Amino acid sequence: MRSGPDPDFPYLTETQYFPFRDPKDWKDDIIAVGGNLSPGMLLSAYEQGIFPWYNDGDPVIWQSPDPRCVIFPEKLHISSSMRKILNNRTFIIKFDENFTEVMKGCAETKRPHQNGTWISKDIIEAYTELHRLGWAHSAEAWQDGELAGGCYGVLMGNAFFGESMFSRKSNASKAAFLSLAEKLFDYGAAFIDCQVPTNHLLSLGGEVMAREDFLNLLDIHGVSR
C-alpha cells in the first residue's frame, strides 16, 4: 500500500460522509488503513471517534485509542502558578492568529520515544483546509511578538478534539491550552478529547475512560456536523 493519502481515493467535501466499520468489530486501536485526508473524510472520522495517526512512509492509519483521555469542564485543573502566569499576561494569548505556524511548531517539537513527527506536510495541508472551512482552530501564546507555543484541534458541535501542542518557552503550550479550554467551556463545550492519556494531560484534569464510554459520550452530546 502506498504511503500517505491515496490519490485514487474519492475526495470528500465537508458535507459528505464516510462510514467506518461498526465499533462492535473494532479489535484494537487501528480502525482502518488507507483513504485520504479530505475534509469529509476527516470530519466523518471525528464524528465516529476516530482520527488519523501514522508515521512518515506509512499509508493513512485511522485510530481510536482504548482507553481515551477526556477533560470535562468541572475537572479542568489550573494550578496556582499557572493562574498567576495567565493573570500576569506572561504570554499574550490569541486564537486562530496563525494556525499553520502552530501546526509547524507542533511538527518541529521533539517528543520522548518518537522518531520524527506524524505531523507531515499532508497533515498540515489537510488541517489548514479544515481551518479555512471553520472546523479547526488554534490557540497561541505570544511573547515579545514571537510565537512561543500553542495548540490546535477540531471543534465539532459542543466537543473539541485536541490534536497537538508545542512550546518554545516554558509554560507556553500550557498557557495556550488552558486559555482555550476556559474559552471553550465558557461557550458551552461539553468536553475536550485529549486522545491518548499522558501524565501531563492528567495533571490538567484529564480522566481516562474506556473507548466504548467515549463513543457513548459522542452519541449523548450529538457530536456531528
Biotite code that builds the C-alpha atoms (Angstrom):
import biotite.structure as struc

atoms = struc.array([
    struc.Atom([0.000, 0.000, 0.000], chain_id="A", res_id=1, res_name="MET", atom_name="CA", element="C"),
    struc.Atom([1.350, 3.436, -0.938], chain_id="A", res_id=2, res_name="ARG", atom_name="CA", element="C"),
    struc.Atom([2.441, 5.892, 1.748], chain_id="A", res_id=3, res_name="SER", atom_name="CA", element="C"),
    struc.Atom([0.341, 8.880, 2.775], chain_id="A", res_id=4, res_name="GLY", atom_name="CA", element="C"),
    struc.Atom([-3.077, 9.736, 1.312], chain_id="A", res_id=5, res_name="PRO", atom_name="CA", element="C"),
    struc.Atom([-4.271, 7.627, -1.606], chain_id="A", res_id=6, res_name="ASP", atom_name="CA", element="C"),
    struc.Atom([-4.642, 9.895, -4.675], chain_id="A", res_id=7, res_name="PRO", atom_name="CA", element="C"),
    struc.Atom([-7.119, 7.428, -6.171], chain_id="A", res_id=8, res_name="ASP", atom_name="CA", element="C"),
    struc.Atom([-9.487, 7.594, -3.188], chain_id="A", res_id=9, res_name="PHE", atom_name="CA", element="C"),
    struc.Atom([-12.501, 9.880, -3.776], chain_id="A", res_id=10, res_name="PRO", atom_name="CA", element="C"),
    struc.Atom([-12.217, 13.424, -2.406], chain_id="A", res_id=11, res_name="TYR", atom_name="CA", element="C"),
    struc.Atom([-14.993, 14.052, 0.111], chain_id="A", res_id=12, res_name="LEU", atom_name="CA", element="C"),
    struc.Atom([-16.274, 17.577, 0.698], chain_id="A", res_id=13, res_name="THR", atom_name="CA", element="C"),
    struc.Atom([-17.143, 18.762, 4.194], chain_id="A", res_id=14, res_name="GLU", atom_name="CA", element="C"),
    struc.Atom([-20.793, 17.758, 3.702], chain_id="A", res_id=15, res_name="THR", atom_name="CA", element="C"),
    struc.Atom([-20.048, 14.189, 2.600], chain_id="A", res_id=16, res_name="GLN", atom_name="CA", element="C"),
    struc.Atom([-19.897, 11.247, 4.988], chain_id="A", res_id=17, res_name="TYR", atom_name="CA", element="C"),
    struc.Atom([-17.718, 8.141, 5.113], chain_id="A", res_id=18, res_name="PHE", atom_name="CA", element="C"),
    struc.Atom([-18.856, 5.267, 7.382], chain_id="A", res_id=19, res_name="PRO", atom_name="CA", element="C"),
    struc.Atom([-16.054, 3.409, 9.136], chain_id="A", res_id=20, res_name="PHE", atom_name="CA", element="C"),
    struc.Atom([-16.504, -0.122, 10.454], chain_id="A", res_id=21, res_name="ARG", atom_name="CA", element="C"),
    struc.Atom([-19.056, -0.717, 13.189], chain_id="A", res_id=22, res_name="ASP", atom_name="CA", element="C"),
    struc.Atom([-17.399, -0.293, 16.625], chain_id="A", res_id=23, res_name="PRO", atom_name="CA", element="C"),
    struc.Atom([-18.580, -3.786, 17.500], chain_id="A", res_id=24, res_name="LYS", atom_name="CA", element="C"),
    struc.Atom([-15.959, -5.027, 15.047], chain_id="A", res_id=25, res_name="ASP", atom_name="CA", element="C"),
    struc.Atom([-13.088, -2.953, 16.452], chain_id="A", res_id=26, res_name="TRP", atom_name="CA", element="C"),
    struc.Atom([-10.447, -5.255, 17.917], chain_id="A", res_id=27, res_name="LYS", atom_name="CA", element="C"),
    struc.Atom([-7.613, -2.816, 18.619], chain_id="A", res_id=28, res_name="ASP", atom_name="CA", element="C"),
    struc.Atom([-6.704, 0.885, 18.294], chain_id="A", res_id=29, res_name="ASP", atom_name="CA", element="C"),
    struc.Atom([-6.282, 0.754, 14.497], chain_id="A", res_id=30, res_name="ILE", atom_name="CA", element="C"),
    struc.Atom([-9.696, 1.006, 12.853], chain_id="A", res_id=31, res_name="ILE", atom_name="CA", element="C"),
    struc.Atom([-8.794, 1.361, 9.169], chain_id="A", res_id=32, res_name="ALA", atom_name="CA", element="C"),
    struc.Atom([-5.880, 1.893, 6.797], chain_id="A", res_id=33, res_name="VAL", atom_name="CA", element="C"),
    struc.Atom([-5.969, 3.933, 3.596], chain_id="A", res_id=34, res_name="GLY", atom_name="CA", element="C"),
    struc.Atom([-8.145, 6.661, 2.166], chain_id="A", res_id=35, res_name="GLY", atom_name="CA", element="C"),
    struc.Atom([-7.240, 10.319, 2.191], chain_id="A", res_id=36, res_name="ASN", atom_name="CA", element="C"),
    struc.Atom([-7.354, 13.439, 4.354], chain_id="A", res_id=37, res_name="LEU", atom_name="CA", element="C"),
    struc.Atom([-10.100, 15.303, 2.535], chain_id="A", res_id=38, res_name="SER", atom_name="CA", element="C"),
    struc.Atom([-12.452, 17.405, 4.714], chain_id="A", res_id=39, res_name="PRO", atom_name="CA", element="C"),
    struc.Atom([-15.341, 14.946, 4.558], chain_id="A", res_id=40, res_name="GLY", atom_name="CA", element="C"),
    struc.Atom([-13.073, 12.044, 5.466], chain_id="A", res_id=41, res_name="MET", atom_name="CA", element="C"),
    struc.Atom([-11.589, 13.842, 8.480], chain_id="A", res_id=42, res_name="LEU", atom_name="CA", element="C"),
    struc.Atom([-14.924, 15.144, 9.775], chain_id="A", res_id=43, res_name="LEU", atom_name="CA", element="C"),
    struc.Atom([-16.513, 11.718, 9.320], chain_id="A", res_id=44, res_name="SER", atom_name="CA", element="C"),
    struc.Atom([-13.707, 10.230, 11.386], chain_id="A", res_id=45, res_name="ALA", atom_name="CA", element="C"),
    struc.Atom([-14.126, 12.666, 14.279], chain_id="A", res_id=46, res_name="TYR", atom_name="CA", element="C"),
    struc.Atom([-17.879, 12.078, 14.326], chain_id="A", res_id=47, res_name="GLU", atom_name="CA", element="C"),
    struc.Atom([-17.134, 8.380, 14.848], chain_id="A", res_id=48, res_name="GLN", atom_name="CA", element="C"),
    struc.Atom([-14.408, 8.837, 17.474], chain_id="A", res_id=49, res_name="GLY", atom_name="CA", element="C"),
    struc.Atom([-11.529, 8.259, 15.054], chain_id="A", res_id=50, res_name="ILE", atom_name="CA", element="C"),
    struc.Atom([-8.569, 10.345, 13.908], chain_id="A", res_id=51, res_name="PHE", atom_name="CA", element="C"),
    struc.Atom([-5.555, 9.889, 11.584], chain_id="A", res_id=52, res_name="PRO", atom_name="CA", element="C"),
    struc.Atom([-2.282, 8.991, 13.278], chain_id="A", res_id=53, res_name="TRP", atom_name="CA", element="C"),
    struc.Atom([0.565, 7.489, 11.286], chain_id="A", res_id=54, res_name="TYR", atom_name="CA", element="C"),
    struc.Atom([4.284, 7.852, 10.642], chain_id="A", res_id=55, res_name="ASN", atom_name="CA", element="C"),
    struc.Atom([6.025, 9.206, 7.578], chain_id="A", res_id=56, res_name="ASP", atom_name="CA", element="C"),
    struc.Atom([6.192, 6.460, 4.955], chain_id="A", res_id=57, res_name="GLY", atom_name="CA", element="C"),
    struc.Atom([3.007, 4.753, 6.184], chain_id="A", res_id=58, res_name="ASP", atom_name="CA", element="C"),
    struc.Atom([-0.387, 4.874, 4.494], chain_id="A", res_id=59, res_name="PRO", atom_name="CA", element="C"),
    struc.Atom([-3.048, 6.869, 6.335], chain_id="A", res_id=60, res_name="VAL", atom_name="CA", element="C"),
    struc.Atom([-3.854, 4.964, 9.534], chain_id="A", res_id=61, res_name="ILE", atom_name="CA", element="C"),
    struc.Atom([-7.118, 5.714, 11.334], chain_id="A", res_id=62, res_name="TRP", atom_name="CA", element="C"),
    struc.Atom([-7.078, 5.146, 15.081], chain_id="A", res_id=63, res_name="GLN", atom_name="CA", element="C"),
    struc.Atom([-9.377, 5.212, 18.088], chain_id="A", res_id=64, res_name="SER", atom_name="CA", element="C"),
    struc.Atom([-7.379, 4.591, 21.285], chain_id="A", res_id=65, res_name="PRO", atom_name="CA", element="C"),
    struc.Atom([-8.706, 2.472, 24.101], chain_id="A", res_id=66, res_name="ASP", atom_name="CA", element="C"),
    struc.Atom([-8.675, 3.902, 26.721], chain_id="A", res_id=67, res_name="PRO", atom_name="CA", element="C"),
    struc.Atom([-9.341, 7.542, 25.853], chain_id="A", res_id=68, res_name="ARG", atom_name="CA", element="C"),
    struc.Atom([-8.432, 10.727, 27.739], chain_id="A", res_id=69, res_name="CYS", atom_name="CA", element="C"),
    struc.Atom([-11.079, 13.433, 28.179], chain_id="A", res_id=70, res_name="VAL", atom_name="CA", element="C"),
    struc.Atom([-11.315, 16.703, 30.135], chain_id="A", res_id=71, res_name="ILE", atom_name="CA", element="C"),
    struc.Atom([-14.722, 17.825, 31.419], chain_id="A", res_id=72, res_name="PHE", atom_name="CA", element="C"),
    struc.Atom([-15.443, 21.450, 32.432], chain_id="A", res_id=73, res_name="PRO", atom_name="CA", element="C"),
    struc.Atom([-15.694, 20.712, 36.135], chain_id="A", res_id=74, res_name="GLU", atom_name="CA", element="C"),
    struc.Atom([-12.425, 18.757, 36.110], chain_id="A", res_id=75, res_name="LYS", atom_name="CA", element="C"),
    struc.Atom([-10.189, 21.305, 34.372], chain_id="A", res_id=76, res_name="LEU", atom_name="CA", element="C"),
    struc.Atom([-7.256, 21.991, 36.701], chain_id="A", res_id=77, res_name="HIS", atom_name="CA", element="C"),
    struc.Atom([-5.290, 25.222, 36.629], chain_id="A", res_id=78, res_name="ILE", atom_name="CA", element="C"),
    struc.Atom([-2.554, 25.312, 39.259], chain_id="A", res_id=79, res_name="SER", atom_name="CA", element="C"),
    struc.Atom([-1.967, 28.466, 41.285], chain_id="A", res_id=80, res_name="SER", atom_name="CA", element="C"),
    struc.Atom([1.356, 29.004, 39.499], chain_id="A", res_id=81, res_name="SER", atom_name="CA", element="C"),
    struc.Atom([-0.303, 28.720, 36.076], chain_id="A", res_id=82, res_name="MET", atom_name="CA", element="C"),
    struc.Atom([-3.137, 31.004, 37.151], chain_id="A", res_id=83, res_name="ARG", atom_name="CA", element="C"),
    struc.Atom([-0.514, 33.575, 38.115], chain_id="A", res_id=84, res_name="LYS", atom_name="CA", element="C"),
    struc.Atom([1.136, 33.253, 34.694], chain_id="A", res_id=85, res_name="ILE", atom_name="CA", element="C"),
    struc.Atom([-2.222, 33.764, 32.990], chain_id="A", res_id=86, res_name="LEU", atom_name="CA", element="C"),
    struc.Atom([-3.234, 36.675, 35.197], chain_id="A", res_id=87, res_name="ASN", atom_name="CA", element="C"),
    struc.Atom([0.131, 38.396, 34.797], chain_id="A", res_id=88, res_name="ASN", atom_name="CA", element="C"),
    struc.Atom([-0.134, 38.058, 30.998], chain_id="A", res_id=89, res_name="ARG", atom_name="CA", element="C"),
    struc.Atom([3.275, 36.462, 30.764], chain_id="A", res_id=90, res_name="THR", atom_name="CA", element="C"),
    struc.Atom([2.025, 35.441, 27.334], chain_id="A", res_id=91, res_name="PHE", atom_name="CA", element="C"),
    struc.Atom([-0.393, 37.217, 25.034], chain_id="A", res_id=92, res_name="ILE", atom_name="CA", element="C"),
    struc.Atom([-2.989, 34.598, 24.155], chain_id="A", res_id=93, res_name="ILE", atom_name="CA", element="C"),
    struc.Atom([-4.579, 34.756, 20.723], chain_id="A", res_id=94, res_name="LYS", atom_name="CA", element="C"),
    struc.Atom([-6.854, 32.424, 18.797], chain_id="A", res_id=95, res_name="PHE", atom_name="CA", element="C"),
    struc.Atom([-6.583, 31.482, 15.113], chain_id="A", res_id=96, res_name="ASP", atom_name="CA", element="C"),
    struc.Atom([-3.935, 34.140, 14.560], chain_id="A", res_id=97, res_name="GLU", atom_name="CA", element="C"),
    struc.Atom([-1.554, 31.819, 12.717], chain_id="A", res_id=98, res_name="ASN", atom_name="CA", element="C"),
    struc.Atom([-2.959, 28.304, 12.537], chain_id="A", res_id=99, res_name="PHE", atom_name="CA", element="C"),
    struc.Atom([-0.432, 26.849, 10.109], chain_id="A", res_id=100, res_name="THR", atom_name="CA", element="C"),
    struc.Atom([2.536, 28.116, 12.145], chain_id="A", res_id=101, res_name="GLU", atom_name="CA", element="C"),
    struc.Atom([1.114, 26.386, 15.219], chain_id="A", res_id=102, res_name="VAL", atom_name="CA", element="C"),
    struc.Atom([0.949, 23.140, 13.273], chain_id="A", res_id=103, res_name="MET", atom_name="CA", element="C"),
    struc.Atom([4.515, 23.609, 12.073], chain_id="A", res_id=104, res_name="LYS", atom_name="CA", element="C"),
    struc.Atom([5.619, 24.278, 15.657], chain_id="A", res_id=105, res_name="GLY", atom_name="CA", element="C"),
    struc.Atom([3.970, 21.041, 16.753], chain_id="A", res_id=106, res_name="CYS", atom_name="CA", element="C"),
    struc.Atom([5.661, 19.179, 13.894], chain_id="A", res_id=107, res_name="ALA", atom_name="CA", element="C"),
    struc.Atom([9.108, 20.501, 14.854], chain_id="A", res_id=108, res_name="GLU", atom_name="CA", element="C"),
    struc.Atom([8.829, 19.551, 18.521], chain_id="A", res_id=109, res_name="THR", atom_name="CA", element="C"),
    struc.Atom([10.851, 16.530, 19.579], chain_id="A", res_id=110, res_name="LYS", atom_name="CA", element="C"),
    struc.Atom([8.921, 14.179, 21.826], chain_id="A", res_id=111, res_name="ARG", atom_name="CA", element="C"),
    struc.Atom([10.080, 11.301, 24.050], chain_id="A", res_id=112, res_name="PRO", atom_name="CA", element="C"),
    struc.Atom([10.007, 7.847, 22.459], chain_id="A", res_id=113, res_name="HIS", atom_name="CA", element="C"),
    struc.Atom([9.212, 9.257, 18.984], chain_id="A", res_id=114, res_name="GLN", atom_name="CA", element="C"),
    struc.Atom([11.441, 9.347, 15.935], chain_id="A", res_id=115, res_name="ASN", atom_name="CA", element="C"),
    struc.Atom([10.414, 12.262, 13.754], chain_id="A", res_id=116, res_name="GLY", atom_name="CA", element="C"),
    struc.Atom([6.850, 13.533, 13.644], chain_id="A", res_id=117, res_name="THR", atom_name="CA", element="C"),
    struc.Atom([3.489, 12.278, 12.491], chain_id="A", res_id=118, res_name="TRP", atom_name="CA", element="C"),
    struc.Atom([2.506, 15.844, 11.531], chain_id="A", res_id=119, res_name="ILE", atom_name="CA", element="C"),
    struc.Atom([3.558, 15.583, 7.907], chain_id="A", res_id=120, res_name="SER", atom_name="CA", element="C"),
    struc.Atom([3.137, 18.066, 5.060], chain_id="A", res_id=121, res_name="LYS", atom_name="CA", element="C"),
    struc.Atom([-0.065, 16.214, 4.108], chain_id="A", res_id=122, res_name="ASP", atom_name="CA", element="C"),
    struc.Atom([-1.437, 16.551, 7.640], chain_id="A", res_id=123, res_name="ILE", atom_name="CA", element="C"),
    struc.Atom([-0.592, 20.263, 7.773], chain_id="A", res_id=124, res_name="ILE", atom_name="CA", element="C"),
    struc.Atom([-2.272, 20.902, 4.430], chain_id="A", res_id=125, res_name="GLU", atom_name="CA", element="C"),
    struc.Atom([-5.371, 18.891, 5.385], chain_id="A", res_id=126, res_name="ALA", atom_name="CA", element="C"),
    struc.Atom([-5.929, 20.594, 8.736], chain_id="A", res_id=127, res_name="TYR", atom_name="CA", element="C"),
    struc.Atom([-5.154, 24.023, 7.298], chain_id="A", res_id=128, res_name="THR", atom_name="CA", element="C"),
    struc.Atom([-8.021, 23.375, 4.884], chain_id="A", res_id=129, res_name="GLU", atom_name="CA", element="C"),
    struc.Atom([-10.249, 22.370, 7.811], chain_id="A", res_id=130, res_name="LEU", atom_name="CA", element="C"),
    struc.Atom([-9.231, 25.636, 9.460], chain_id="A", res_id=131, res_name="HIS", atom_name="CA", element="C"),
    struc.Atom([-10.158, 27.567, 6.311], chain_id="A", res_id=132, res_name="ARG", atom_name="CA", element="C"),
    struc.Atom([-13.554, 25.864, 6.387], chain_id="A", res_id=133, res_name="LEU", atom_name="CA", element="C"),
    struc.Atom([-14.049, 26.843, 10.028], chain_id="A", res_id=134, res_name="GLY", atom_name="CA", element="C"),
    struc.Atom([-13.634, 23.456, 11.728], chain_id="A", res_id=135, res_name="TRP", atom_name="CA", element="C"),
    struc.Atom([-10.040, 23.521, 13.003], chain_id="A", res_id=136, res_name="ALA", atom_name="CA", element="C"),
    struc.Atom([-8.763, 26.124, 15.460], chain_id="A", res_id=137, res_name="HIS", atom_name="CA", element="C"),
    struc.Atom([-5.573, 27.141, 17.209], chain_id="A", res_id=138, res_name="SER", atom_name="CA", element="C"),
    struc.Atom([-4.695, 28.840, 20.482], chain_id="A", res_id=139, res_name="ALA", atom_name="CA", element="C"),
    struc.Atom([-1.387, 30.686, 20.553], chain_id="A", res_id=140, res_name="GLU", atom_name="CA", element="C"),
    struc.Atom([0.888, 32.046, 23.271], chain_id="A", res_id=141, res_name="ALA", atom_name="CA", element="C"),
    struc.Atom([2.846, 35.051, 22.017], chain_id="A", res_id=142, res_name="TRP", atom_name="CA", element="C"),
    struc.Atom([5.787, 36.677, 23.799], chain_id="A", res_id=143, res_name="GLN", atom_name="CA", element="C"),
    struc.Atom([7.746, 39.708, 22.582], chain_id="A", res_id=144, res_name="ASP", atom_name="CA", element="C"),
    struc.Atom([5.993, 39.458, 19.234], chain_id="A", res_id=145, res_name="GLY", atom_name="CA", element="C"),
    struc.Atom([7.016, 35.852, 18.651], chain_id="A", res_id=146, res_name="GLU", atom_name="CA", element="C"),
    struc.Atom([5.018, 32.638, 18.747], chain_id="A", res_id=147, res_name="LEU", atom_name="CA", element="C"),
    struc.Atom([6.146, 30.926, 21.959], chain_id="A", res_id=148, res_name="ALA", atom_name="CA", element="C"),
    struc.Atom([3.770, 27.975, 21.936], chain_id="A", res_id=149, res_name="GLY", atom_name="CA", element="C"),
    struc.Atom([0.315, 26.797, 21.045], chain_id="A", res_id=150, res_name="GLY", atom_name="CA", element="C"),
    struc.Atom([-2.137, 24.016, 20.359], chain_id="A", res_id=151, res_name="CYS", atom_name="CA", element="C"),
    struc.Atom([-4.720, 23.092, 17.749], chain_id="A", res_id=152, res_name="TYR", atom_name="CA", element="C"),
    struc.Atom([-7.673, 20.818, 17.230], chain_id="A", res_id=153, res_name="GLY", atom_name="CA", element="C"),
    struc.Atom([-11.110, 20.370, 15.693], chain_id="A", res_id=154, res_name="VAL", atom_name="CA", element="C"),
    struc.Atom([-14.347, 21.830, 17.065], chain_id="A", res_id=155, res_name="LEU", atom_name="CA", element="C"),
    struc.Atom([-17.465, 19.874, 16.224], chain_id="A", res_id=156, res_name="MET", atom_name="CA", element="C"),
    struc.Atom([-20.758, 20.559, 17.936], chain_id="A", res_id=157, res_name="GLY", atom_name="CA", element="C"),
    struc.Atom([-20.017, 21.020, 21.622], chain_id="A", res_id=158, res_name="ASN", atom_name="CA", element="C"),
    struc.Atom([-16.872, 18.891, 21.614], chain_id="A", res_id=159, res_name="ALA", atom_name="CA", element="C"),
    struc.Atom([-13.286, 19.903, 20.933], chain_id="A", res_id=160, res_name="PHE", atom_name="CA", element="C"),
    struc.Atom([-10.887, 17.256, 19.651], chain_id="A", res_id=161, res_name="PHE", atom_name="CA", element="C"),
    struc.Atom([-7.380, 18.294, 20.686], chain_id="A", res_id=162, res_name="GLY", atom_name="CA", element="C"),
    struc.Atom([-4.613, 17.264, 18.320], chain_id="A", res_id=163, res_name="GLU", atom_name="CA", element="C"),
    struc.Atom([-1.207, 18.550, 19.438], chain_id="A", res_id=164, res_name="SER", atom_name="CA", element="C"),
    struc.Atom([0.652, 21.312, 21.279], chain_id="A", res_id=165, res_name="MET", atom_name="CA", element="C"),
    struc.Atom([4.165, 22.732, 21.450], chain_id="A", res_id=166, res_name="PHE", atom_name="CA", element="C"),
    struc.Atom([6.325, 25.112, 23.488], chain_id="A", res_id=167, res_name="SER", atom_name="CA", element="C"),
    struc.Atom([9.323, 27.221, 22.622], chain_id="A", res_id=168, res_name="ARG", atom_name="CA", element="C"),
    struc.Atom([9.151, 28.905, 26.028], chain_id="A", res_id=169, res_name="LYS", atom_name="CA", element="C"),
    struc.Atom([8.434, 27.260, 29.370], chain_id="A", res_id=170, res_name="SER", atom_name="CA", element="C"),
    struc.Atom([4.673, 27.004, 30.086], chain_id="A", res_id=171, res_name="ASN", atom_name="CA", element="C"),
    struc.Atom([3.713, 28.496, 26.702], chain_id="A", res_id=172, res_name="ALA", atom_name="CA", element="C"),
    struc.Atom([1.752, 25.495, 25.435], chain_id="A", res_id=173, res_name="SER", atom_name="CA", element="C"),
    struc.Atom([0.061, 25.054, 28.787], chain_id="A", res_id=174, res_name="LYS", atom_name="CA", element="C"),
    struc.Atom([-0.970, 28.717, 28.829], chain_id="A", res_id=175, res_name="ALA", atom_name="CA", element="C"),
    struc.Atom([-2.415, 28.408, 25.321], chain_id="A", res_id=176, res_name="ALA", atom_name="CA", element="C"),
    struc.Atom([-4.240, 25.160, 26.047], chain_id="A", res_id=177, res_name="PHE", atom_name="CA", element="C"),
    struc.Atom([-5.716, 26.250, 29.374], chain_id="A", res_id=178, res_name="LEU", atom_name="CA", element="C"),
    struc.Atom([-6.850, 29.570, 27.901], chain_id="A", res_id=179, res_name="SER", atom_name="CA", element="C"),
    struc.Atom([-8.515, 27.696, 25.049], chain_id="A", res_id=180, res_name="LEU", atom_name="CA", element="C"),
    struc.Atom([-10.124, 25.224, 27.451], chain_id="A", res_id=181, res_name="ALA", atom_name="CA", element="C"),
    struc.Atom([-11.610, 28.019, 29.570], chain_id="A", res_id=182, res_name="GLU", atom_name="CA", element="C"),
    struc.Atom([-12.901, 29.765, 26.453], chain_id="A", res_id=183, res_name="LYS", atom_name="CA", element="C"),
    struc.Atom([-14.447, 26.561, 25.119], chain_id="A", res_id=184, res_name="LEU", atom_name="CA", element="C"),
    struc.Atom([-16.121, 25.689, 28.394], chain_id="A", res_id=185, res_name="PHE", atom_name="CA", element="C"),
    struc.Atom([-17.400, 29.247, 28.815], chain_id="A", res_id=186, res_name="ASP", atom_name="CA", element="C"),
    struc.Atom([-19.091, 28.866, 25.439], chain_id="A", res_id=187, res_name="TYR", atom_name="CA", element="C"),
    struc.Atom([-20.704, 25.577, 26.432], chain_id="A", res_id=188, res_name="GLY", atom_name="CA", element="C"),
    struc.Atom([-18.321, 22.857, 25.267], chain_id="A", res_id=189, res_name="ALA", atom_name="CA", element="C"),
    struc.Atom([-19.171, 19.560, 26.958], chain_id="A", res_id=190, res_name="ALA", atom_name="CA", element="C"),
    struc.Atom([-15.672, 18.083, 26.891], chain_id="A", res_id=191, res_name="PHE", atom_name="CA", element="C"),
    struc.Atom([-12.235, 18.159, 25.301], chain_id="A", res_id=192, res_name="ILE", atom_name="CA", element="C"),
    struc.Atom([-10.959, 14.959, 23.747], chain_id="A", res_id=193, res_name="ASP", atom_name="CA", element="C"),
    struc.Atom([-7.257, 14.584, 24.558], chain_id="A", res_id=194, res_name="CYS", atom_name="CA", element="C"),
    struc.Atom([-6.917, 11.257, 22.744], chain_id="A", res_id=195, res_name="GLN", atom_name="CA", element="C"),
    struc.Atom([-4.132, 9.303, 24.499], chain_id="A", res_id=196, res_name="VAL", atom_name="CA", element="C"),
    struc.Atom([-3.665, 9.669, 28.283], chain_id="A", res_id=197, res_name="PRO", atom_name="CA", element="C"),
    struc.Atom([-0.368, 11.194, 29.458], chain_id="A", res_id=198, res_name="THR", atom_name="CA", element="C"),
    struc.Atom([0.753, 12.369, 32.887], chain_id="A", res_id=199, res_name="ASN", atom_name="CA", element="C"),
    struc.Atom([0.767, 15.940, 31.561], chain_id="A", res_id=200, res_name="HIS", atom_name="CA", element="C"),
    struc.Atom([-2.860, 15.759, 30.413], chain_id="A", res_id=201, res_name="LEU", atom_name="CA", element="C"),
    struc.Atom([-3.957, 14.036, 33.608], chain_id="A", res_id=202, res_name="LEU", atom_name="CA", element="C"),
    struc.Atom([-2.364, 16.861, 35.616], chain_id="A", res_id=203, res_name="SER", atom_name="CA", element="C"),
    struc.Atom([-4.599, 19.326, 33.747], chain_id="A", res_id=204, res_name="LEU", atom_name="CA", element="C"),
    struc.Atom([-7.724, 17.447, 34.747], chain_id="A", res_id=205, res_name="GLY", atom_name="CA", element="C"),
    struc.Atom([-7.868, 14.720, 32.142], chain_id="A", res_id=206, res_name="GLY", atom_name="CA", element="C"),
    struc.Atom([-9.535, 11.473, 33.046], chain_id="A", res_id=207, res_name="GLU", atom_name="CA", element="C"),
    struc.Atom([-9.352, 8.076, 31.441], chain_id="A", res_id=208, res_name="VAL", atom_name="CA", element="C"),
    struc.Atom([-12.388, 6.289, 30.078], chain_id="A", res_id=209, res_name="MET", atom_name="CA", element="C"),
    struc.Atom([-12.983, 3.165, 28.063], chain_id="A", res_id=210, res_name="ALA", atom_name="CA", element="C"),
    struc.Atom([-13.386, 3.698, 24.328], chain_id="A", res_id=211, res_name="ARG", atom_name="CA", element="C"),
    struc.Atom([-16.940, 2.382, 24.477], chain_id="A", res_id=212, res_name="GLU", atom_name="CA", element="C"),
    struc.Atom([-17.817, 5.065, 27.028], chain_id="A", res_id=213, res_name="ASP", atom_name="CA", element="C"),
    struc.Atom([-16.193, 7.721, 24.856], chain_id="A", res_id=214, res_name="PHE", atom_name="CA", element="C"),
    struc.Atom([-18.245, 6.658, 21.835], chain_id="A", res_id=215, res_name="LEU", atom_name="CA", element="C"),
    struc.Atom([-21.365, 6.789, 24.004], chain_id="A", res_id=216, res_name="ASN", atom_name="CA", element="C"),
    struc.Atom([-20.325, 10.300, 25.043], chain_id="A", res_id=217, res_name="LEU", atom_name="CA", element="C"),
    struc.Atom([-20.307, 11.361, 21.396], chain_id="A", res_id=218, res_name="LEU", atom_name="CA", element="C"),
    struc.Atom([-23.814, 9.969, 20.981], chain_id="A", res_id=219, res_name="ASP", atom_name="CA", element="C"),
    struc.Atom([-25.129, 11.572, 24.174], chain_id="A", res_id=220, res_name="ILE", atom_name="CA", element="C"),
    struc.Atom([-23.945, 15.008, 23.102], chain_id="A", res_id=221, res_name="HIS", atom_name="CA", element="C"),
    struc.Atom([-24.925, 14.545, 19.481], chain_id="A", res_id=222, res_name="GLY", atom_name="CA", element="C"),
    struc.Atom([-21.454, 15.346, 18.179], chain_id="A", res_id=223, res_name="VAL", atom_name="CA", element="C"),
    struc.Atom([-21.851, 15.713, 14.430], chain_id="A", res_id=224, res_name="SER", atom_name="CA", element="C"),
    struc.Atom([-21.882, 18.260, 11.641], chain_id="A", res_id=225, res_name="ARG", atom_name="CA", element="C"),
])
